Amino acid sequence: MPSRWQAEFVTPAFANGVQPDDPAPYLRGEVVVEDPPRRATLYATAIGLVEPYLNGTRIGDEVLAPGWTSYRHRLRVSEYDVTELVTPGANAFGGILGQGWALGRIGYDHRRNHYADRPALFLQLELEYADRTEVFGTGDGFRAGLGGVGANGIYDGETYDARSEPLGWSRPGFDDSGWSPVQVVDWPREALFTTDAPPIRRIEELAPTAITTRPSGRMIVDFGQNISGWVRLAVSGEAGRTVTLRHAEVLTGDGELETETLRTAAATDRYTLAGTGTEVWEPRFTFHGFRYVEVDGYPGEVTPESVTAVVVHSDMTRTGWFSTSNPLLDQLHSNVVWSMRDNFVGVPTDCPQRDERLGWTGDLNAFAPTAAFLYDVRGVLGEWLDDLAVEQAEKGYVPWVVPDVLANPCAPTALWSDVVVSLPWMLYREYGEHDGLRRAYPPMIRFLRDVEGRLDAHGLWSTGYQFGDWLDPDAPMNNAAGGKTDRHLVAAAYLCKTTREAAEAAELLGEGTDATWLTALHDRVRAAFRREYVTEAGRVVNESATAYALALCFDILDEEQRATAGARLAELVAKAGYRISTGFAGTPLVCDALSSTGHLDEAYLLLLETGCPSFLYPVTQGATTIWERWDSIRPDGTINPSGMTSLNHYALGAVADWMHRTIGGLSAVEPGYRRMRIAPQPGGGLTHASVTHDTVHGRVAVSWRIDEGRAAVDVRVPAGTTATVVLPLHPDGLVLEVSGGSHRWEYAVPQSEPTEFTMDTPLSVLATDPAVWRSVTDVFAKHFPGIPIDGSSPEAAGVSLNTVLQFVPGASAELEADLAASLHPAAV
């Protein structure tokens, strides 16, 4: 970190940055170096995006730098060791500037220039000698011109004309006399910061899995995976020919690009050839969410060597892996991982493809535990929380998106705004580090003081806008917040959660006065929720899966009430045919709510359902990422016409957290996994599963297998940690305490005879077997669509399937056969 910033921000004297088709300016300057330095460091940032150069060399491997932060408050500066590039004599340094998030169109309201109306470059070159340090930087002496990079935008893509590239522009001695002078731009120096957080980089390359030629003559390239990034093009042809690359997540039924999920994002790159032989190009200042690319204007045949998909995202370290015996579950988990990767491009966004790509707080809040398991997110999310803090301090509220580019102020809302509490607490639980929690503590308190002042006389958060159970499948298409569950019930439940988390944080940090206040506030809002929404026996108003899941998972109910609530939740899930009936608020929790109240079979049935809407329906449709809506692509192959149909949204992939902790069996007991619990719960016909997690203390690995009546469990825990191991299906219910090292157990699994059901078995008895009841309800849904069947009603004790047949005039042989087969679902 330099002792002080001496360089200036400089921008071309000519107008640039306001119009969407403004080309990227090139800026350069030269300095004379007398002696080779002991060390040379280049610091680089920009208002906009920057690709820095020194003596003809592109510096560093970062892309889309400096990323997206709350620029006026926090502007990231990249630091590079350039010692080997600095030589005695003239040295040239400069950069190409893109519009990026600072100037380009960002947000669904199509506004531009959120942070500035012109791009600017900041470079500071520090040369260290034994007796002194010399500093050179951008300033009045720099010159500005144009080159090959034309219009460029995050949403719409980039154009490049190789004929216009000024060869040698970043080398000493280049003739820039025809270039323009620069102007100094005033920018707050206190906003500049350096960091060890991972930058955005090229992470992986994918070759095409298929290339087809359409009747239109255009070629469609399938990369087999929905990604964030761009295409590297290799092409040779005559000068002036333009190759156009259009990107999309999905194809139409006749094999053409389907751009509905992009909304107004053009997602189109254009390359004009110089005619100099084989030319290789990739964009600098855009990225796309895509699986398919339409190639138009390519001279000759597009081959696998012609196009390469470059995966681009924050360079986080992978820390979590999971696999099972079920290929559909493994694909679901892969989809979760890919959606996280594709949406961590500097900022944790909702989607990488359409005219949005914003850091929505609710999406991240729902997904954060899964994210922290899969990758080391301390750097990315720590910086994002710093942005949240400065935006909250300036505006007086927690924005719904961070960085905030929304046109209107944001009301405090559950699950969205309260990320200011839950995310720092989750990060502390994952990594066991106090510093981040301490830094995030004041914003937590500021938020909860505000919400406390909004409570009604009964202690309920009963007024103001709420997103509620966003994207409940039963919500009206034009009102994603209009789900079954009362929005203010959702708000009151989440306030129970966040006040408890904040009280624990205050206690941990030695903030005794706050801890007392927050504990009292938690008791008050929990009592208010129970009085307003819960019966004495444990029924929850609204009778929705989300309402029950929140009440169960946030410890709002007494122990006696949990059994009633869990049973009722299981009934609701069964009545929905084990299909998804929850939105953003409930989906991450519903499997936990079921399994924690003794309804593991129902949780597995919910997880493994393939009908629409369900966790596995998109998988059966070929999805390689998580969708925004479970029916973003409908069973007939058409795109959901709601206008909110991203095929790359990680929020609903939060179920992976339950998969890690319940199927894999790994959960932290103490922050940072110093003590952990290993308790796999097999079900759903799975015969084996494994989970691996790199904690701050080292790698934890758990695997289990059941084969021919015997179980084998392997566990490895790091030195200095301990684990409570609950062996799955052990005949004696064995529970052990183990320390660092590798451990293995093998034992016989008790075998039970399956219950025999007949056509005369009462429906109430059939309903006690989740798998059989699911099969029965599927038959009813097939033959009597829209007519519910309830195995818990008093009448169900006296009604059998044969009774049903008696009351169906002219019952078909197919109905009778389907009902008989439903009693043996494992054989179907």
C-alpha positions in Angstrom: 0.0 0.0 0.0 1.6 3.3 -1.0 2.0 6.0 1.7 -0.1 8.3 -0.4 -1.7 8.5 -3.8 0.1 11.0 -6.1 -1.3 10.2 -9.5 -4.4 11.9 -11.0 -7.5 10.5 -12.6 -7.4 11.5 -16.3 -9.9 11.4 -19.0 -9.8 12.3 -22.7 -10.5 15.9 -23.6 -13.0 14.7 -26.2 -16.5 13.7 -25.1 -16.8 10.1 -24.2 -18.9 7.8 -21.9 -22.4 9.2 -22.2 -23.6 7.6 -25.4 -23.9 3.8 -25.5 -21.9 3.5 -28.7 -19.0 5.6 -27.5 -15.8 3.8 -28.3 -13.2 2.9 -25.6 -10.5 5.5 -25.2 -6.8 4.5 -25.1 -4.6 6.6 -22.8 -0.8 6.6 -22.7 2.2 8.4 -21.2 5.9 7.9 -21.0 8.5 8.3 -18.2 12.3 8.1 -18.2 13.9 5.8 -15.7 17.6 6.3 -15.0 18.5 3.1 -13.1 16.8 -0.4 -12.8 14.7 -0.3 -9.7 15.0 -2.9 -6.9 11.2 -3.3 -7.2 8.6 -1.7 -9.4 4.9 -1.7 -8.5 2.0 -0.5 -10.7 -1.2 0.5 -9.1 -4.2 0.7 -11.5 -7.9 1.5 -11.3 -10.4 3.4 -13.4 -13.8 5.1 -13.4 -15.2 2.4 -15.7 -13.1 -0.6 -16.6 -9.4 -0.7 -17.3 -7.0 -3.0 -19.1 -3.5 -1.7 -18.1 -0.3 -1.9 -20.2 3.4 -1.3 -19.6 6.0 -1.3 -22.3 3.8 -3.2 -24.7 2.7 -5.8 -22.2 -0.8 -6.3 -20.9 -0.4 -6.2 -17.1 -1.9 -8.8 -14.9 -4.6 -11.5 -15.5 -7.5 -9.7 -14.0 -10.5 -8.9 -16.2 -13.4 -6.5 -15.7 -11.2 -4.6 -13.3 -11.7 -2.8 -10.9 -15.0 -4.7 -10.6 -18.1 -3.1 -9.2 -18.1 -1.4 -5.8 -19.8 1.7 -4.4 -17.4 3.7 -6.4 -17.6 7.1 -4.7 -17.0 5.5 -1.4 -14.8 2.5 -2.3 -12.9 2.1 -5.6 -10.6 -0.9 -5.8 -7.0 -0.4 -6.9 -5.1 -3.4 -8.3 -1.5 -3.9 -7.4 1.0 -5.5 -9.8 4.7 -6.3 -9.5 6.2 -5.0 -12.8 9.9 -5.1 -11.8 10.9 -7.2 -14.8 9.2 -4.9 -17.3 10.8 -1.6 -16.2 14.0 -0.8 -18.0 16.4 2.2 -18.0 15.4 4.8 -20.5 11.9 5.6 -21.8 9.0 3.5 -20.4 5.4 3.7 -21.6 2.4 2.9 -19.6 -1.4 3.4 -20.1 -4.7 1.7 -20.4 -7.8 1.0 -22.4 -11.0 2.2 -20.7 -14.4 0.5 -20.9 -17.7 1.8 -19.8 -18.5 -1.0 -17.4 -20.8 -0.5 -14.4 -19.7 3.1 -13.7 -20.9 4.5 -17.0 -22.9 1.9 -19.0 -26.6 0.9 -18.8 -27.1 -0.9 -15.5 -30.5 -1.9 -14.0 -33.9 -2.8 -15.4 -34.9 0.8 -15.6 -32.3 1.3 -18.4 -30.4 4.3 -16.8 -26.8 5.0 -17.6 -24.0 7.0 -15.9 -24.9 6.0 -12.4 -21.4 7.1 -11.1 -19.9 9.3 -13.7 -20.4 10.8 -17.1 -16.9 10.1 -18.5 -14.3 7.3 -18.0 -11.0 8.1 -16.3 -7.7 6.2 -15.8 -5.6 6.1 -12.6 -2.1 4.6 -12.8 0.7 5.0 -10.2 4.1 3.5 -10.9 6.4 3.2 -7.9 10.1 2.5 -8.3 11.9 1.4 -5.1 15.6 1.9 -4.8 17.9 1.3 -1.9 17.9 5.0 -1.0 14.7 6.4 -2.4 11.3 5.7 -4.0 10.3 7.4 -7.3 6.6 7.8 -8.2 5.2 8.4 -11.6 1.5 8.5 -12.5 -1.3 9.6 -14.8 -1.5 13.3 -15.1 -1.6 16.2 -17.6 1.2 14.8 -19.7 -0.9 11.8 -20.8 -2.5 11.6 -24.3 -5.8 10.0 -25.4 -6.9 8.4 -28.6 -9.1 5.7 -30.0 -8.4 2.2 -31.2 -10.0 -1.1 -32.2 -12.4 -1.3 -29.2 -15.6 0.4 -30.2 -19.0 0.4 -28.4 -18.9 -1.7 -25.3 -21.4 -2.4 -22.6 -22.1 -5.0 -19.9 -25.5 -5.8 -21.3 -25.2 -5.3 -25.0 -21.7 -6.5 -25.8 -18.6 -5.2 -27.5 -17.5 -4.3 -31.0 -13.9 -4.5 -32.2 -12.4 -3.4 -35.5 -8.9 -4.9 -35.8 -8.1 -2.5 -38.7 -8.3 0.4 -36.3 -6.0 -0.9 -33.6 -3.0 1.5 -33.2 -0.1 -0.9 -33.2 2.6 -0.2 -30.7 0.5 2.3 -28.8 1.6 1.0 -25.4 5.3 0.9 -26.3 7.9 3.7 -25.9 8.4 5.9 -28.9 4.9 5.6 -30.3 3.8 8.7 -32.2 0.8 10.0 -30.3 1.0 13.5 -31.7 -2.3 13.0 -33.4 -3.9 12.0 -30.1 -5.7 14.4 -27.8 -4.7 15.9 -24.4 -6.3 14.7 -21.2 -8.2 16.4 -18.5 -7.8 15.8 -14.8 -10.9 14.4 -13.0 -11.6 15.1 -9.4 -12.3 11.9 -7.5 -12.1 11.3 -3.8 -8.7 9.8 -2.9 -10.1 8.3 0.3 -12.2 6.0 -1.8 -9.2 4.2 -3.1 -8.3 0.9 -1.5 -6.2 -2.2 -2.2 -7.3 -5.6 -1.1 -6.4 -9.3 -1.1 -9.9 -10.3 -2.1 -10.0 -12.3 -5.3 -10.4 -10.4 -8.5 -12.4 -11.4 -11.5 -10.4 -13.7 -13.8 -10.8 -16.2 -16.7 -11.3 -19.4 -14.7 -12.0 -22.2 -17.3 -12.4 -22.8 -21.0 -15.1 -25.0 -22.6 -15.0 -26.5 -26.1 -18.2 -26.8 -28.1 -20.3 -29.9 -27.6 -22.2 -29.4 -30.9 -22.1 -27.1 -33.9 -25.1 -27.0 -36.2 -26.0 -25.0 -39.3 -29.5 -23.6 -39.4 -31.6 -23.1 -42.6 -30.9 -19.4 -42.2 -27.2 -20.2 -42.8 -26.3 -19.1 -39.3 -24.4 -21.5 -37.2 -25.4 -22.4 -33.6 -22.7 -23.5 -31.2 -23.7 -25.4 -28.0 -21.1 -25.3 -25.2 -23.1 -27.8 -23.1 -23.2 -25.6 -20.0 -24.8 -22.3 -19.1 -21.9 -20.0 -18.0 -20.9 -16.4 -17.4 -18.1 -15.1 -19.7 -17.5 -14.7 -23.4 -16.3 -16.5 -26.5 -12.7 -16.4 -27.8 -12.8 -16.3 -31.6 -10.2 -17.7 -34.0 -10.7 -16.6 -37.6 -8.9 -15.8 -40.8 -10.4 -14.0 -43.8 -10.4 -10.8 -45.7 -10.1 -7.4 -44.1 -13.3 -5.7 -43.3 -15.4 -8.9 -42.8 -17.4 -8.8 -39.6 -18.2 -11.9 -37.5 -21.2 -11.5 -35.2 -21.6 -13.5 -32.0 -25.1 -13.5 -30.4 -25.5 -15.2 -27.0 -28.5 -17.0 -25.4 -29.3 -19.4 -22.6 -31.7 -21.6 -24.6 -32.9 -22.4 -28.1 -36.4 -22.2 -29.6 -38.2 -25.4 -30.6 -36.8 -25.1 -34.1 -33.2 -24.7 -33.0 -32.8 -20.9 -33.2 -31.6 -18.6 -30.4 -34.3 -17.9 -27.8 -33.6 -14.4 -26.4 -36.7 -14.0 -24.2 -34.6 -14.6 -21.0 -32.3 -11.7 -21.9 -35.1 -9.1 -22.0 -33.4 -6.0 -23.6 -29.8 -7.1 -23.3 -28.4 -7.5 -26.8 -25.6 -9.8 -25.7 -23.9 -9.4 -29.1 -20.2 -9.1 -29.9 -18.8 -8.1 -33.3 -15.3 -8.6 -34.6 -14.1 -7.0 -37.9 -11.1 -8.6 -39.3 -7.8 -7.0 -40.2 -7.0 -9.6 -42.8 -3.6 -10.5 -41.4 -3.9 -14.3 -41.2 -5.3 -16.1 -38.2 -6.7 -13.6 -35.8 -7.6 -14.5 -32.2 -9.9 -12.1 -30.3 -12.0 -12.0 -27.2 -13.9 -9.1 -25.7 -12.5 -7.0 -22.8 -15.4 -5.0 -21.3 -18.5 -7.2 -21.4 -19.7 -10.6 -20.2 -22.6 -12.7 -21.1 -24.8 -15.4 -19.5 -25.1 -18.1 -22.2 -24.9 -21.7 -23.3 -25.5 -21.1 -27.0 -23.8 -18.7 -29.5 -25.1 -17.9 -32.9 -22.2 -17.2 -35.3 -22.9 -15.1 -38.4 -20.5 -13.9 -41.0 -17.8 -16.4 -40.3 -15.7 -17.1 -43.4 -15.9 -20.8 -43.9 -16.9 -23.5 -41.5 -17.0 -23.0 -37.8 -15.0 -25.8 -36.1 -14.4 -26.6 -32.4 -11.1 -24.7 -32.9 -12.9 -21.6 -34.0 -14.7 -20.8 -30.8 -13.9 -21.3 -27.1 -16.2 -20.4 -24.2 -14.2 -18.6 -21.5 -15.7 -18.9 -18.0 -15.3 -15.7 -16.1 -16.0 -15.0 -12.4 -14.4 -14.0 -9.1 -11.4 -16.3 -8.5 -12.6 -17.9 -5.3 -11.2 -21.1 -3.9 -13.5 -24.1 -4.1 -14.1 -25.6 -0.6 -17.1 -27.9 -0.9 -18.0 -31.0 -2.9 -20.9 -33.4 -2.8 -22.1 -36.6 -4.6 -24.6 -39.3 -4.3 -25.9 -42.5 -6.0 -28.6 -40.5 -7.7 -27.5 -38.8 -11.0 -30.4 -36.4 -10.9 -29.3 -35.1 -7.5 -25.7 -34.8 -8.6 -26.8 -32.8 -11.6 -28.9 -30.6 -9.3 -25.9 -30.0 -7.1 -23.7 -29.2 -10.2 -26.4 -26.7 -11.3 -26.1 -25.0 -7.9 -22.4 -24.8 -8.2 -22.5 -23.4 -11.7 -25.2 -20.8 -10.8 -23.0 -19.6 -7.9 -20.0 -19.3 -10.2 -21.9 -17.5 -12.9 -23.3 -15.0 -10.4 -20.2 -14.2 -8.5 -18.7 -11.8 -11.1 -17.3 -9.4 -8.6 -20.7 -8.8 -7.0 -23.1 -11.6 -6.0 -25.9 -11.0 -8.5 -29.3 -12.4 -9.3 -28.5 -13.4 -12.8 -25.6 -13.0 -15.4 -27.6 -12.7 -18.7 -30.3 -10.1 -18.8 -30.7 -6.4 -18.3 -30.4 -6.6 -14.5 -27.4 -8.5 -12.9 -27.8 -6.6 -9.7 -26.5 -7.5 -6.2 -29.9 -8.4 -4.8 -29.7 -8.8 -1.0 -32.5 -11.3 -0.7 -31.1 -13.7 -3.2 -27.7 -13.7 -1.4 -29.3 -13.9 2.0 -31.2 -17.1 1.0 -28.2 -18.7 -0.6 -25.3 -17.6 1.7 -24.9 -20.8 3.7 -24.6 -22.8 0.5 -22.2 -20.3 -1.0 -19.9 -20.4 2.1 -19.8 -24.2 1.9 -18.9 -24.4 -1.8 -16.3 -21.6 -1.9 -14.2 -19.4 0.3 -16.3 -16.3 0.1 -14.6 -14.2 2.8 -13.0 -11.8 0.3 -15.9 -11.3 -2.1 -18.7 -11.1 0.6 -16.5 -9.2 3.0 -16.0 -6.5 0.5 -19.7 -6.6 -0.5 -20.7 -6.0 3.1 -18.3 -3.0 3.2 -20.2 -1.6 0.3 -23.5 -2.3 2.0 -22.2 -0.5 5.1 -21.2 2.7 3.3 -24.4 2.8 1.3 -26.5 2.3 4.4 -24.5 5.1 6.2 -25.1 7.5 3.4 -28.7 6.7 2.6 -30.1 5.7 6.0 -31.4 2.4 4.9 -30.1 -1.0 3.6 -30.6 -1.0 -0.2 -32.3 -3.9 -1.9 -29.3 -4.1 -4.2 -25.7 -3.5 -3.4 -24.1 -1.5 -4.9 -27.3 0.5 -5.1 -28.4 1.8 -8.6 -32.1 1.7 -8.0 -34.0 4.9 -8.8 -36.0 5.0 -5.6 -35.3 4.6 -1.9 -35.7 1.1 -0.4 -38.0 0.3 2.5 -36.6 -2.1 5.1 -37.7 -5.6 4.3 -37.3 -9.1 5.7 -34.9 -11.5 4.0 -33.6 -8.6 1.8 -32.6 -5.8 4.1 -31.8 -8.0 7.0 -28.9 -9.5 5.1 -27.0 -6.8 7.1 -27.5 -9.1 10.1 -27.7 -12.6 8.8 -24.8 -12.6 6.4 -22.1 -11.4 8.9 -23.4 -13.9 11.4 -23.3 -16.7 8.9 -19.7 -15.8 7.9 -18.7 -15.9 11.5 -20.3 -19.3 12.0 -18.5 -20.6 8.9 -15.1 -19.2 9.5 -15.0 -18.4 13.2 -13.4 -15.0 12.6 -14.3 -12.1 14.8 -12.8 -9.2 12.7 -15.5 -9.3 10.0 -18.2 -9.6 12.6 -16.9 -6.6 14.5 -16.7 -4.6 11.3 -20.3 -5.5 10.3 -21.7 -5.0 13.8 -22.6 -1.2 13.7 -24.7 -1.7 10.5 -26.5 -4.6 12.2 -27.5 -2.4 15.1 -28.4 0.5 12.9 -30.8 -1.7 10.9 -32.5 -3.3 14.0 -32.9 0.1 15.7 -34.8 1.3 12.6 -37.0 -1.8 12.4 -37.7 -1.6 16.1 -39.1 1.8 15.6 -41.5 0.5 13.0 -43.1 -2.2 15.1 -46.8 -1.8 16.1 -48.1 -1.7 19.6 -48.1 -5.5 19.7 -44.5 -5.9 18.6 -45.3 -7.0 15.1 -43.6 -5.7 11.9 -47.1 -5.3 10.4 -46.7 -2.3 8.0 -44.6 -1.3 5.1 -43.7 -3.0 1.9 -42.5 -6.6 2.1 -41.3 -9.0 -0.7 -42.9 -11.9 1.3 -42.4 -15.4 0.0 -41.1 -14.1 -3.3 -41.8 -16.2 -6.4 -44.2 -18.6 -4.6 -45.3 -20.8 -7.6 -48.9 -20.0 -6.8 -48.4 -16.2 -6.9 -49.9 -14.3 -9.8 -47.6 -14.1 -12.7 -47.6 -10.3 -12.5 -47.1 -10.1 -8.8 -44.2 -12.2 -7.6 -44.7 -11.0 -4.0 -48.4 -12.1 -3.9 -47.9 -15.6 -2.7 -50.0 -17.7 -0.2 -48.1 -16.6 2.9 -48.9 -13.3 4.5 -46.0 -11.0 3.8 -46.0 -9.6 7.3 -46.0 -13.1 8.8 -42.8 -13.6 6.8 -41.4 -10.3 8.1 -42.3 -11.1 11.8 -40.7 -14.6 11.5 -37.4 -13.3 10.0 -37.3 -10.6 12.7 -37.3 -13.4 15.3 -34.3 -14.9 13.5 -32.3 -11.7 13.1 -32.8 -10.4 16.6 -31.6 -13.7 18.0 -28.5 -13.6 15.7 -27.7 -10.0 16.6 -28.1 -10.7 20.3 -25.6 -13.6 20.1 -23.2 -11.4 18.1 -23.5 -8.6 20.7 -22.8 -11.1 23.5 -19.8 -12.5 21.6 -18.3 -9.0 20.9 -18.7 -7.9 24.5 -21.5 -5.4 23.8 -23.4 -6.2 27.0 -25.9 -3.3 26.8 -26.8 -4.2 23.2 -27.1 -7.9 24.1 -29.6 -7.1 26.8 -31.6 -4.9 24.5 -31.6 -7.4 21.6 -32.5 -10.3 23.8 -35.5 -8.4 25.1 -36.4 -7.4 21.6 -36.2 -11.0 20.4 -38.4 -12.2 23.2 -40.9 -9.4 22.4 -41.2 -10.1 18.7 -41.3 -13.9 19.2 -44.1 -13.5 21.7 -45.9 -11.2 19.2 -45.5 -13.8 16.4 -46.9 -16.6 18.6 -49.8 -14.5 19.8 -50.8 -13.3 16.3 -50.0 -16.3 14.1 -49.8 -19.6 16.2 -52.5 -21.5 18.0 -51.8 -23.1 21.4 -51.6 -26.5 19.8 -49.1 -25.4 17.2 -51.2 -24.6 14.0 -49.9 -21.7 12.1 -52.2 -19.3 10.3 -52.1 -19.2 6.5 -51.6 -23.0 6.5 -48.8 -22.7 4.0 -45.6 -24.7 3.8 -43.6 -21.5 4.2 -45.4 -20.3 7.3 -44.7 -23.7 9.0 -41.1 -23.8 7.8 -40.3 -20.4 9.2 -42.0 -21.1 12.5 -40.1 -24.4 12.9 -36.7 -23.4 11.6 -36.5 -20.1 13.5 -37.3 -21.7 16.9 -40.6 -19.7 17.3 -42.6 -22.7 18.5 -42.5 -24.5 21.9 -41.3 -28.1 21.8 -44.9 -29.4 22.3 -46.1 -27.3 19.3 -43.3 -28.6 17.0 -44.9 -32.0 16.6 -48.2 -30.6 15.5 -46.6 -28.1 13.2 -44.3 -30.7 11.7 -47.1 -33.1 11.0 -49.2 -30.4 9.5 -46.3 -29.3 7.3 -45.9 -32.9 6.1 -49.6 -33.0 5.2 -49.4 -29.8 3.2 -46.3 -31.1 1.3 -48.1 -34.3 0.6 -51.3 -32.6 -0.5 -49.2 -30.6 -3.0 -48.0 -33.8 -4.5 -44.5 -33.2 -3.1 -44.1 -30.4 -5.6 -42.7 -27.0 -4.6 -45.2 -24.7 -3.0 -42.7 -22.2 -1.5 -40.8 -19.2 -2.7 -37.5 -17.5 -1.7 -38.4 -17.3 2.0 -39.6 -20.9 2.5 -37.7 -23.0 -0.1 -34.3 -22.9 1.7 -36.0 -24.1 4.9 -38.8 -26.6 4.1 -36.6 -29.7 3.9 -35.0 -28.7 7.2 -38.4 -28.1 8.8 -39.6 -31.6 7.7 -36.5 -33.6 8.7 -36.1 -31.8 12.0 -39.6 -32.9 13.1 -39.3 -36.5 12.1 -40.5 -36.3 8.5 -37.3 -37.3 6.7 -39.2 -39.4 4.2 -41.3 -36.5 3.2 -38.2 -34.3 2.8 -36.7 -36.8 0.4 -39.9 -37.1 -1.5 -40.0 -33.3 -1.9 -36.4 -33.2 -3.0 -36.7 -36.1 -5.5 -40.0 -35.1 -7.1 -39.6 -34.5 -10.9 -43.0 -33.0 -11.8 -43.3 -29.3 -12.3 -42.7 -27.3 -10.1 -39.9 -29.3 -8.2 -36.2 -29.2 -7.5 -35.6 -31.9 -10.2 -38.0 -30.7 -12.9 -35.4 -28.3 -14.4 -32.8 -31.1 -14.3 -35.2 -33.4 -16.3 -35.5 -30.6 -18.8 -31.7 -30.4 -19.4 -30.9 -27.5 -17.1 -27.3 -26.9 -16.2 -28.0 -24.1 -13.8 -30.7 -23.1 -11.3 -33.7 -21.3 -12.7 -35.4 -18.2 -11.4 -38.8 -19.9 -11.6 -39.2 -23.7 -11.4 -41.2 -23.4 -14.7 -39.0 -20.9 -16.4 -39.3 -23.4 -19.3 -42.7 -24.9 -19.2 -43.4 -28.6 -19.9 -44.4 -27.8 -23.4 -41.0 -26.2 -24.1 -42.1 -22.6 -24.1 -40.6 -19.9 -22.0 -42.6 -18.6 -19.1 -44.0 -15.3 -20.4 -43.7 -13.4 -17.0 -40.6 -11.5 -18.0 -38.8 -13.0 -15.0 -37.4 -16.2 -16.5 -33.7 -16.3 -15.9 -32.2 -19.7 -16.3 -29.3 -18.8 -14.0 -30.5 -17.7 -10.6 -28.8 -19.3 -7.5 -31.4 -18.4 -4.8 -33.6 -21.5 -5.1 -30.5 -23.7 -5.1 -30.2 -23.0 -1.4 -31.6 -26.5 -0.8 -28.0 -27.7 -1.3 -27.3 -26.5 2.2 -29.7 -29.2 3.5 -28.2 -31.8 1.2 -24.7 -31.1 2.6 -25.9 -31.3 6.2 -28.5 -34.1 6.0 -27.6 -36.4 3.1 -23.8 -35.8 3.5 -24.3 -35.3 7.3 -21.8 -32.5 8.0 -22.6 -29.5 10.1 -20.6 -27.2 12.4 -21.3 -27.2 16.1 -18.8 -24.5 16.9 -17.9 -21.6 14.5 -15.2 -22.6 12.0 -15.9 -26.3 12.5 -13.6 -26.7 15.5 -16.4 -29.0 16.7 -18.7 -30.6 14.2 -21.5 -33.1 13.9 -21.4 -35.9 11.4 -24.8 -37.5 11.1 -25.8 -38.7 7.6 -29.5 -39.5 7.2 -29.9 -41.9 4.3 -33.2 -41.9 2.5 -34.9 -41.6 -0.9 -33.4 -44.8 -2.1 -29.9 -43.5 -2.0 -27.2 -46.1 -1.6 -24.2 -43.9 -1.1 -23.2 -40.2 -0.7 -20.1 -38.2 0.1 -19.4 -34.7 1.2 -16.1 -32.9 1.5 -15.4 -29.5 2.9 -12.2 -27.5 3.4 -12.7 -25.7 6.7 -10.4 -23.1 8.2 -8.8 -26.0 10.2 -8.4 -28.3 7.2 -10.4 -30.8 5.1 -13.4 -32.8 6.4 -14.5 -35.7 4.4 -17.6 -37.9 5.0 -18.8 -40.8 2.9 -21.3 -43.6 3.5 -22.5 -46.6 1.6 -25.2 -49.2 2.1 -24.8 -52.4 0.2 -26.5 -55.8 0.7 -27.6 -55.1 4.2 -24.3 -53.6 5.4 -23.2 -50.0 6.0 -19.8 -48.5 5.7 -19.0 -45.0 6.9 -15.7 -43.2 6.4 -14.8 -40.0 8.2 -11.8 -37.8 8.1 -11.5 -34.7 10.3 -8.6 -32.3 10.7 -6.1 -32.2 13.5 -7.2 -30.0 16.4 -10.9 -30.6 15.8 -13.4 -33.0 17.2 -16.6 -34.5 15.8 -19.7 -36.2 17.2 -20.5 -39.0 14.8 -24.0 -40.4 14.7 -23.7 -43.6 12.6 -26.7 -43.9 10.2 -29.0 -46.8 10.6 -26.8 -48.4 13.3 -28.6 -51.2 15.1 -27.6 -49.8 18.5 -27.9 -46.1 17.5 -24.2 -45.7 18.1 -22.9 -42.1 18.7 -19.1 -41.5 19.1 -16.7 -38.7 19.7 -13.7 -38.7 17.4 -10.7 -36.4 17.0 -8.4 -35.6 14.1 -7.6 -38.4 11.7 -9.3 -41.0 9.5 -12.0 -43.3 10.9 -14.1 -46.2 9.4 -17.0 -48.2 10.6 -18.8 -51.2 9.1 -21.9 -52.9 10.4 -25.0 -54.7 9.5 -28.1 -52.6 8.9 -31.4 -53.8 10.5 -33.8 -55.1 7.9 -37.5 -54.5 8.2 -40.3 -56.2 6.3 -42.2 -53.7 4.1 -45.8 -53.0 5.2 -48.3 -54.8 3.0 -51.1 -52.5 1.8 -54.2 -53.7 -0.1 -57.1 -52.0 -1.9 -59.1 -52.3 1.4 -56.5 -50.5 3.5 -58.0 -47.2 4.8 -56.7 -44.0 3.2 -55.6 -42.8 6.7 -53.3 -45.8 7.0 -52.0 -45.4 3.5 -51.2 -41.8 4.3 -48.8 -42.9 7.1 -46.4 -44.2 4.4 -45.1 -41.1 2.5 -43.9 -43.0 -0.6 -47.1 -45.0 -0.9 -49.2 -41.9 -0.3 -47.3 -39.9 -2.9 -47.9 -42.7 -5.4 -51.6 -42.7 -4.5 -52.0 -38.9 -4.9 -50.2 -39.1 -8.2 -52.9 -41.5 -9.5 -55.7 -39.2 -8.2 -54.0 -36.2 -9.9 -53.9 -38.1 -13.1 -57.5 -39.3 -13.1 -59.2 -36.6 -11.1 -57.2 -33.4 -11.7 -58.1 -30.6 -9.4 -59.9 -32.8 -6.9 -57.9 -33.0 -3.6 -57.4 -36.1 -1.6 -56.7 -35.8 2.2 -55.5 -38.8 4.1 -55.7 -36.9 7.4 -59.4 -36.1 7.4 -61.7 -38.0 9.8 -63.4 -39.6 6.8 -60.2 -41.1 5.5 -60.3 -43.7 8.3 -63.3 -45.3 6.8 -62.5 -45.0 3.1 -60.3 -47.4 1.1 -59.3 -47.5 -2.6 -62.0 -50.1 -3.2 -64.5 -47.6 -1.7 -63.3 -45.0 -4.1 -63.8 -47.3 -7.0 -67.4 -48.0 -5.9 -68.2 -44.3 -6.0 -66.7 -43.8 -9.5 -69.4 -44.7 -12.1 -67.9 -46.8 -14.8 -64.4 -46.8 -13.3 -61.9 -47.7 -16.0 -59.6 -50.7 -15.8 -56.8 -48.2 -16.1 -57.8 -46.4 -13.0 -58.1 -49.7 -11.1 -54.7 -50.9 -12.3 -53.1 -47.5 -11.4 -54.5 -47.6 -7.9 -53.4 -51.2 -7.4 -49.9 -50.3 -8.6 -49.7 -47.3 -6.4 -49.5 -49.6 -3.3 -46.1 -50.8 -4.5 -44.3 -47.6 -5.6 -40.8 -49.2 -5.5 -41.9 -51.5 -8.3 -43.4 -48.8 -10.5 
